[in-house]
Amino acid sequence: MKLLSAGLILFCLQPGFAADREPSQTEIDEIIRKFAAKESEFAKARENYTYRQTVRVQEMDGGGVIGGRHEMVSDIIFSGEGRRTERVVRAPVSTLQRLQLTPEDEQDLRNVQPFVLTSADVDNYYVRYLGKETLDEIPCYAFSVKPKKMEPGKRYFAGLVYVDDRDLQIVKTYGRATGVLKKGSDQQFPKFETFREQVDGKFWFPTYTLANDTLMFQNGPVPIRMTVKYEDYRQFKADVNIKFEDTEAKPEAKPTPAPPKKP
């Protein structure tokens, strides 16, 4: 986000390792390998789901009063050709006065806030073991994560994650998005928490992102509050290659999603 001109990765206990001692480095390396493989499976599975995403950003004054709002509700769907696309359902005129959403913010919403650390990506990050921790009665291993190298045009996650001990998947992330910015750019990005829930009995899907932070711009601080909801996950049944498009979907026949599984 930028001003307008007018103004732990936590990894959960893996079955097979004793809960009353710290894991060896060999065991830690094995946990990371298996965890990344599970995340790869999850990332592939999520590509076959439709869902609704609701983004709300509020800028606050020093007393906590809302000064402007941005909201967008969109459906992540599939076209008749099986191409994944985003269709805007509702987008009131933004009343933000001091903030402007940038292309980096859009990348963060799509890729960083619902962070997934796959086998293909794990070697691009420093992953450091921090210790054991319990999150909502789920025993976890704690890791910190930060990118080893950042390339222009790409966005990265830096912070902590919680990974379930049984399924070896992320159940929560806490940190912020980062990347290489143009020289002189006064962009700031909030710390956020993303929570996942098990929605299909196998994989943990992002369901809620929350940021309540103060962005320190050159012209002064701007408190913000941001929420992102991911809901109504439904599996798309089609034997097709999936490609994500940035453009809004054109009117067309909707594929029939599979009914949600009963708990």
C-alpha positions in Angstrom: 0.0 0.0 0.0 1.1 3.6 -0.6 0.0 7.0 0.3 -1.9 9.1 -2.3 0.1 12.0 -3.5 -2.3 14.3 -1.8 -1.4 13.5 1.5 6.7 -18.4 13.7 6.9 -20.7 10.9 5.4 -23.1 13.3 5.5 -26.8 12.3 3.4 -29.2 14.3 4.6 -32.4 16.0 5.0 -35.2 13.5 3.9 -38.7 14.5 6.9 -40.8 15.3 8.9 -38.1 17.2 8.7 -38.0 20.9 6.8 -35.1 22.4 9.0 -34.8 25.5 12.3 -33.9 23.7 13.5 -31.6 21.0 14.0 -33.1 17.6 17.5 -33.7 16.2 18.6 -31.7 13.1 18.1 -34.8 11.0 14.5 -35.1 12.3 13.9 -31.3 11.7 15.1 -31.7 8.1 12.8 -34.6 7.6 9.8 -32.7 9.1 10.5 -29.8 6.7 10.8 -32.2 3.7 7.5 -34.0 4.5 5.7 -30.7 5.4 6.7 -29.1 2.0 5.5 -32.2 0.2 2.2 -32.0 1.9 1.9 -28.3 1.1 2.6 -29.2 -2.6 -0.4 -31.6 -2.5 -2.5 -29.0 -0.9 -1.5 -26.3 -3.5 -2.5 -28.6 -6.3 -5.8 -29.6 -4.7 -6.8 -25.9 -4.0 -6.4 -25.2 -7.7 -9.5 -27.4 -8.3 -11.7 -25.5 -5.9 -14.0 -22.5 -6.4 -14.5 -20.1 -3.5 -15.6 -16.6 -2.7 -13.1 -14.0 -1.5 -14.1 -10.8 0.4 -11.5 -8.1 0.9 -12.1 -5.2 3.2 -9.6 -2.4 4.0 -10.2 0.4 6.4 -8.0 3.4 7.1 -8.3 4.8 10.6 -7.5 8.2 12.3 -5.4 8.5 15.4 -8.5 7.9 17.6 -9.5 4.7 15.8 -12.3 6.3 13.7 -12.7 4.8 10.2 -11.8 7.4 7.6 -12.2 5.5 4.4 -13.0 2.0 3.1 -12.2 -0.3 0.2 -14.2 -3.5 -0.4 -14.3 -6.1 -3.1 -16.2 -9.4 -3.3 -15.2 -11.8 -6.0 -15.7 -15.4 -6.9 -12.8 -17.6 -8.0 -14.4 -19.8 -10.6 -13.8 -21.8 -13.8 -14.8 -20.9 -17.3 -16.4 -23.4 -19.6 -12.9 -24.2 -20.9 -11.7 -25.0 -17.4 -9.7 -21.8 -17.0 -9.5 -20.4 -13.5 -10.6 -16.8 -13.3 -11.8 -14.2 -10.9 -15.3 -12.6 -11.3 -16.1 -9.5 -9.4 -19.4 -9.7 -7.6 -19.4 -6.5 -5.7 -17.0 -3.5 -5.6 -18.4 -0.3 -4.2 -16.5 2.9 -5.0 -13.5 3.1 -2.7 -13.6 5.9 -0.1 -9.9 5.5 1.0 -8.4 9.0 1.4 -4.8 8.4 2.4 -4.1 4.9 0.9 -4.0 3.4 -2.5 -3.8 -0.3 -3.3 -0.9 -1.1 -5.5 0.0 -4.1 -7.8 2.1 -5.5 -5.0 -0.9 -5.4 -2.7 -2.8 -7.4 -5.3 0.0 -10.0 -5.5 0.0 -10.3 -1.7 -3.8 -10.9 -1.6 -3.5 -13.6 -4.1 -0.2 -15.4 -3.2 1.4 -14.2 0.0 -1.4 -13.9 2.6 -2.7 -17.4 1.8 1.0 -18.5 2.0 1.9 -22.1 0.9 5.5 -23.4 1.2 5.8 -26.2 -1.3 8.7 -28.5 -2.2 9.5 -26.3 -5.2 9.7 -23.2 -3.0 11.2 -24.3 0.3 14.8 -24.1 -1.0 14.2 -20.4 -1.7 13.7 -19.7 2.1 15.7 -19.9 5.2 13.8 -22.2 7.6 14.9 -22.0 11.2 13.6 -24.2 14.0 12.3 -22.2 17.0 10.8 -24.8 19.3 7.5 -26.5 20.2 4.3 -24.7 20.7 0.6 -25.4 21.0 -2.0 -23.6 18.9 -5.7 -24.1 19.8 -4.8 -27.4 21.5 -2.8 -28.5 18.4 0.9 -29.3 19.2 3.3 -27.7 16.8 6.9 -27.2 15.9 7.8 -23.5 15.5 9.9 -22.3 12.6 10.8 -18.8 11.3 10.9 -18.3 7.5 12.4 -15.6 5.4 13.4 -15.5 1.7 17.1 -16.2 0.8 17.0 -13.9 -2.2 14.4 -11.6 -3.6 13.9 -11.0 -7.4 12.3 -7.8 -8.8 8.6 -8.3 -9.6 8.1 -11.2 -7.1 6.6 -11.1 -3.6 7.6 -13.2 -0.6 6.5 -14.1 2.9 8.6 -13.4 6.0 7.4 -14.5 9.4 6.1 -17.6 11.3 3.8 -20.5 10.4 1.9 -23.1 12.5 1.8 -26.6 11.0 -0.5 -29.3 12.2 1.3 -32.3 13.7 -0.9 -34.9 12.1 -1.5 -33.5 8.6 1.8 -31.6 8.3 0.0 -28.6 6.8 0.0 -24.9 7.7 -2.9 -24.0 10.0 -1.8 -20.4 10.6 0.7 -17.8 9.4 1.9 -14.6 11.0 4.2 -12.1 9.3 4.3 -9.7 6.4 4.8 -9.7 2.6 8.1 -8.4 1.3 9.9 -7.9 -2.0 12.1 -5.6 -4.1 10.5 -2.2 -4.6 11.5 0.6 -7.0 14.0 3.1 -5.7 12.2 5.9 -3.8 9.0 4.0 -3.4 7.1 4.7 -0.2 5.1 1.6 0.1 4.3 -0.2 3.4 2.8 -3.6 4.0 1.0 -4.6 7.2 1.7 -7.6 9.4 -1.1 -10.1 9.0 -2.4 -13.4 10.4 -4.0 -16.0 8.1 -6.0 -18.9 9.6 -6.8 -22.2 7.9 -9.6 -24.7 8.5 -10.0 -28.3 7.4 -12.9 -28.0 4.9 -12.8 -31.3 3.1 -11.5 -33.8 5.7 -8.0 -33.8 4.2 -6.6 -30.4 3.5 -6.4 -27.2 5.5 -7.7 -24.2 3.5 -7.2 -20.5 4.2 -10.4 -19.1 5.6 -9.5 -15.7 7.2 -6.8 -13.1 7.1 -6.6 -10.3 9.6 -4.3 -7.2 9.7 -4.5 -4.6 12.3 -1.4 -2.5 12.0 0.0 1.1 11.6 1.8 1.8 8.3 4.8 4.2 8.8 4.9 6.3 5.7 7.3 9.2 5.1 4.4 11.6 5.6 3.2 10.0 8.8 1.6 6.9 10.2 -1.7 5.5 8.9 -3.5 2.9 11.1 -5.3 0.3 9.0 -7.5 -2.7 9.5 -7.8 -5.3 6.8 -9.8 -8.6 6.6 -10.0 -11.2 3.9 -12.5 -14.0 4.0 -12.2 -17.1 1.9 -15.5 -19.1 2.0 -17.8 -21.5 0.2 -15.1 -23.8 -1.0 -16.5 -26.2 -3.6 -14.5 -28.8 -5.6 -14.6 -28.4 -9.4 -15.0 -31.7 -11.2 -13.2 -31.6 -14.5 -10.2 -33.4 -16.1 -8.6 -30.3 -17.6 -5.4 -28.4 -17.3 -6.0 -25.3 -15.1 -4.7 -21.9 -16.0 -5.2 -18.8 -13.9 -6.3 -15.6 -15.7 -6.1 -12.1 -14.3 -9.0 -10.8 -16.4 -12.6 -10.8 -15.2 -14.7 -13.7 -16.5 -17.1 -13.1 -19.4 -20.7 -14.3 -19.1 -20.9 -17.9 -19.8 -22.4 -21.2 -18.6 -21.2 -22.1 -15.1 -19.9 -25.6 -14.4 -21.8 -27.5 -11.8 -19.6 -27.7 -8.6 -19.6 -30.9 -6.5 -21.7 -30.6 -3.4 -19.9 -30.0 -0.2 -19.0 -33.1 1.8 -20.9 -33.7 5.0 -18.9 -33.6 8.2 
